[in-house]
């Protein structure tokens, strides 16, 4: 009886021809390209979130300064609009980070399974995502900005 008929896991196949070796290396490289593509997607989320947070905070600050200078009497509507834009930016960033982490977890799992089966070379590691670190830092700045706007506390 062979391993397939007994239901046991078969040992990884070892094939020595050059075509198969090149194919395994190309497939391994495709995981790296997919990882970089996920980073680029997160960069797009960061760019849009940064715009929303920046515009929202700018609108808020502009109308607060005009109210403080008594150019206008009330800045409630622009303040609410600014807070909404910052909140949307933070929300979008949180969703983007969660999606990125979920996607990367699945990619790492698939890669580990294929490596265990001997279908790819998995010698290189996935480095820490600098894009994810920047996204987390922007999230902290966004939270500080909205706290500053709503409760009038913080560094802004």
MIGU-941632 format. One record per residue (C-alpha): residue number from 1; residue in three letters; chain; x, y, z. Coordinates in Angstrom, 2 decimals, padded with zeros to 5 digits. Layout:
BEGIN
r num NUM	residu ala	chaine A	x X	y Y	z Z
...
This chain:
BEGIN
r num 1	residu unk	chaine A	x 000.00	y 000.00	z 000.00
r num 2	residu unk	chaine A	x 001.22	y 003.46	z -000.75
r num 3	residu unk	chaine A	x 000.84	y 006.61	z 001.38
r num 4	residu unk	chaine A	x -002.08	y 007.91	z -000.69
r num 5	residu unk	chaine A	x -004.24	y 004.83	z -000.20
r num 6	residu unk	chaine A	x -003.66	y 004.72	z 003.58
r num 7	residu unk	chaine A	x -004.44	y 008.41	z 004.05
r num 8	residu unk	chaine A	x -001.00	y 009.14	z 005.54
r num 9	residu unk	chaine A	x 000.84	y 012.27	z 004.54
r num 10	residu unk	chaine A	x 003.36	y 011.67	z 001.82
r num 11	residu unk	chaine A	x 006.90	y 012.90	z 002.14
r num 12	residu unk	chaine A	x 007.76	y 015.98	z 000.05
r num 13	residu unk	chaine A	x 008.50	y 015.10	z -003.54
r num 14	residu unk	chaine A	x 012.04	y 015.64	z -004.68
r num 15	residu unk	chaine A	x 012.43	y 016.26	z -008.38
r num 16	residu unk	chaine A	x 015.80	y 017.19	z -009.70
r num 17	residu unk	chaine A	x 015.16	y 018.49	z -013.18
r num 18	residu unk	chaine A	x 016.07	y 022.09	z -013.97
r num 19	residu unk	chaine A	x 012.62	y 023.09	z -015.19
r num 20	residu unk	chaine A	x 010.97	y 022.12	z -011.92
r num 21	residu unk	chaine A	x 013.67	y 023.85	z -009.90
r num 22	residu unk	chaine A	x 013.19	y 027.09	z -011.83
r num 23	residu unk	chaine A	x 009.44	y 026.82	z -011.42
r num 24	residu unk	chaine A	x 009.78	y 026.47	z -007.63
r num 25	residu unk	chaine A	x 011.99	y 029.53	z -007.49
r num 26	residu unk	chaine A	x 009.60	y 031.60	z -009.63
r num 27	residu unk	chaine A	x 006.67	y 030.57	z -007.42
r num 28	residu unk	chaine A	x 008.66	y 031.52	z -004.34
r num 29	residu unk	chaine A	x 009.40	y 034.92	z -005.86
r num 30	residu unk	chaine A	x 005.70	y 035.40	z -006.63
r num 31	residu unk	chaine A	x 005.01	y 035.33	z -002.88
r num 32	residu unk	chaine A	x 007.46	y 038.21	z -002.45
r num 33	residu unk	chaine A	x 005.75	y 040.16	z -005.26
r num 34	residu unk	chaine A	x 002.35	y 039.52	z -003.66
r num 35	residu unk	chaine A	x 003.68	y 040.76	z -000.30
r num 36	residu unk	chaine A	x 004.95	y 043.94	z -001.93
r num 37	residu unk	chaine A	x 001.60	y 044.38	z -003.67
r num 38	residu unk	chaine A	x -000.15	y 044.18	z -000.28
r num 39	residu unk	chaine A	x 002.22	y 046.87	z 001.01
r num 40	residu unk	chaine A	x 001.36	y 049.10	z -001.95
r num 41	residu unk	chaine A	x -002.34	y 048.63	z -001.24
r num 42	residu unk	chaine A	x -001.77	y 049.67	z 002.38
r num 43	residu unk	chaine A	x 000.19	y 052.70	z 001.13
r num 44	residu unk	chaine A	x -002.86	y 053.74	z -000.89
r num 45	residu unk	chaine A	x -005.00	y 053.48	z 002.24
r num 46	residu unk	chaine A	x -002.42	y 055.54	z 004.16
r num 47	residu unk	chaine A	x -002.38	y 058.22	z 001.46
r num 48	residu unk	chaine A	x -006.17	y 058.57	z 001.46
r num 49	residu unk	chaine A	x -006.42	y 058.47	z 005.26
r num 50	residu unk	chaine A	x -003.70	y 061.08	z 005.61
r num 51	residu unk	chaine A	x -005.60	y 063.34	z 003.22
r num 52	residu unk	chaine A	x -008.85	y 062.95	z 005.16
r num 53	residu unk	chaine A	x -007.18	y 063.50	z 008.53
r num 54	residu unk	chaine A	x -005.17	y 066.46	z 007.24
r num 55	residu unk	chaine A	x -008.12	y 068.17	z 005.53
r num 56	residu unk	chaine A	x -010.38	y 067.58	z 008.51
r num 57	residu unk	chaine A	x -007.88	y 068.99	z 010.97
r num 58	residu unk	chaine A	x -007.14	y 071.98	z 008.72
r num 59	residu unk	chaine A	x -010.80	y 072.85	z 008.33
r num 60	residu unk	chaine A	x -011.27	y 072.58	z 012.07
r num 61	residu unk	chaine A	x -008.23	y 074.74	z 012.89
r num 62	residu unk	chaine A	x -009.06	y 077.40	z 010.27
r num 63	residu unk	chaine A	x -012.56	y 078.01	z 011.55
r num 64	residu unk	chaine A	x -011.49	y 077.81	z 015.22
r num 65	residu unk	chaine A	x -008.89	y 080.54	z 014.59
r num 66	residu unk	chaine A	x -011.48	y 082.65	z 012.77
r num 67	residu unk	chaine A	x -013.88	y 082.24	z 015.72
r num 68	residu unk	chaine A	x -011.13	y 083.10	z 018.22
r num 69	residu unk	chaine A	x -010.35	y 086.24	z 016.19
r num 70	residu unk	chaine A	x -014.08	y 087.06	z 016.24
r num 71	residu unk	chaine A	x -014.30	y 087.05	z 012.45
r num 72	residu unk	chaine A	x -017.18	y 084.60	z 012.75
r num 73	residu unk	chaine A	x -019.48	y 083.95	z 015.71
r num 74	residu unk	chaine A	x -019.88	y 080.19	z 015.49
r num 75	residu unk	chaine A	x -017.71	y 077.42	z 014.12
r num 76	residu unk	chaine A	x -019.94	y 074.46	z 015.04
r num 77	residu unk	chaine A	x -020.71	y 073.23	z 011.51
r num 78	residu unk	chaine A	x -017.09	y 073.39	z 010.24
r num 79	residu unk	chaine A	x -015.92	y 071.83	z 013.51
r num 80	residu unk	chaine A	x -018.33	y 068.91	z 013.08
r num 81	residu unk	chaine A	x -017.33	y 068.51	z 009.44
r num 82	residu unk	chaine A	x -013.63	y 068.49	z 010.38
r num 83	residu unk	chaine A	x -014.19	y 065.94	z 013.13
r num 84	residu unk	chaine A	x -016.16	y 063.78	z 010.68
r num 85	residu unk	chaine A	x -013.35	y 063.86	z 008.11
r num 86	residu unk	chaine A	x -010.76	y 062.94	z 010.72
r num 87	residu unk	chaine A	x -013.03	y 060.14	z 011.99
r num 88	residu unk	chaine A	x -013.45	y 058.81	z 008.44
r num 89	residu unk	chaine A	x -009.68	y 058.87	z 007.95
r num 90	residu unk	chaine A	x -009.12	y 056.96	z 011.19
r num 91	residu unk	chaine A	x -011.85	y 054.45	z 010.35
r num 92	residu unk	chaine A	x -010.46	y 053.86	z 006.87
r num 93	residu unk	chaine A	x -006.98	y 053.37	z 008.29
r num 94	residu unk	chaine A	x -008.18	y 050.84	z 010.87
r num 95	residu unk	chaine A	x -010.00	y 048.84	z 008.18
r num 96	residu unk	chaine A	x -006.91	y 048.96	z 005.94
r num 97	residu unk	chaine A	x -004.62	y 047.76	z 008.74
r num 98	residu unk	chaine A	x -006.96	y 044.91	z 009.69
r num 99	residu unk	chaine A	x -007.27	y 043.86	z 006.04
r num 100	residu unk	chaine A	x -003.50	y 043.99	z 005.57
r num 101	residu unk	chaine A	x -002.84	y 041.87	z 008.68
r num 102	residu unk	chaine A	x -005.48	y 039.32	z 007.64
r num 103	residu unk	chaine A	x -004.15	y 039.10	z 004.09
r num 104	residu unk	chaine A	x -000.55	y 038.71	z 005.25
r num 105	residu unk	chaine A	x -001.51	y 035.99	z 007.75
r num 106	residu unk	chaine A	x -003.18	y 034.03	z 004.93
r num 107	residu unk	chaine A	x -000.23	y 034.56	z 002.60
r num 108	residu unk	chaine A	x 002.24	y 033.34	z 005.21
r num 109	residu unk	chaine A	x 000.11	y 030.26	z 005.90
r num 110	residu unk	chaine A	x -000.15	y 029.36	z 002.22
r num 111	residu unk	chaine A	x 003.57	y 029.89	z 001.76
r num 112	residu unk	chaine A	x 004.40	y 027.67	z 004.75
r num 113	residu unk	chaine A	x 002.12	y 024.90	z 003.44
r num 114	residu unk	chaine A	x 003.69	y 025.02	z -000.02
r num 115	residu unk	chaine A	x 007.17	y 025.00	z 001.48
r num 116	residu unk	chaine A	x 006.30	y 021.97	z 003.63
r num 117	residu unk	chaine A	x 005.09	y 020.13	z 000.52
r num 118	residu unk	chaine A	x 008.34	y 020.95	z -001.28
r num 119	residu unk	chaine A	x 006.58	y 022.96	z -003.97
r num 120	residu unk	chaine A	x 008.55	y 026.17	z -003.39
r num 121	residu unk	chaine A	x 011.78	y 027.38	z -001.91
r num 122	residu unk	chaine A	x 010.97	y 029.38	z 001.20
r num 123	residu unk	chaine A	x 014.47	y 030.34	z 002.23
r num 124	residu unk	chaine A	x 013.93	y 034.08	z 002.33
r num 125	residu unk	chaine A	x 011.85	y 035.56	z 005.13
r num 126	residu unk	chaine A	x 009.11	y 038.15	z 004.95
r num 127	residu unk	chaine A	x 010.63	y 041.26	z 006.50
r num 128	residu unk	chaine A	x 008.76	y 043.51	z 008.87
r num 129	residu unk	chaine A	x 006.45	y 045.74	z 006.88
r num 130	residu unk	chaine A	x 007.65	y 049.32	z 007.17
r num 131	residu unk	chaine A	x 004.36	y 050.37	z 005.57
r num 132	residu unk	chaine A	x 002.45	y 048.76	z 008.44
r num 133	residu unk	chaine A	x 004.62	y 050.62	z 010.97
r num 134	residu unk	chaine A	x 003.90	y 053.93	z 009.21
r num 135	residu unk	chaine A	x 000.18	y 053.09	z 009.17
r num 136	residu unk	chaine A	x 000.21	y 052.45	z 012.92
r num 137	residu unk	chaine A	x 002.06	y 055.72	z 013.54
r num 138	residu unk	chaine A	x -000.46	y 057.63	z 011.40
r num 139	residu unk	chaine A	x -003.26	y 055.96	z 013.34
r num 140	residu unk	chaine A	x -001.74	y 057.28	z 016.58
r num 141	residu unk	chaine A	x -001.48	y 060.79	z 015.10
r num 142	residu unk	chaine A	x -005.08	y 060.60	z 013.91
r num 143	residu unk	chaine A	x -006.33	y 059.54	z 017.33
r num 144	residu unk	chaine A	x -004.37	y 062.38	z 018.95
r num 145	residu unk	chaine A	x -005.83	y 064.84	z 016.42
r num 146	residu unk	chaine A	x -009.42	y 063.80	z 017.05
r num 147	residu unk	chaine A	x -008.90	y 063.86	z 020.82
r num 148	residu unk	chaine A	x -007.50	y 067.36	z 020.45
r num 149	residu unk	chaine A	x -010.49	y 068.43	z 018.38
r num 150	residu unk	chaine A	x -013.24	y 066.88	z 020.50
r num 151	residu unk	chaine A	x -011.87	y 067.34	z 024.02
r num 152	residu unk	chaine A	x -009.45	y 070.20	z 023.37
r num 153	residu unk	chaine A	x -006.56	y 068.24	z 024.86
r num 154	residu unk	chaine A	x -003.31	y 066.93	z 023.46
r num 155	residu unk	chaine A	x -000.38	y 068.30	z 021.54
r num 156	residu unk	chaine A	x -002.41	y 069.87	z 018.72
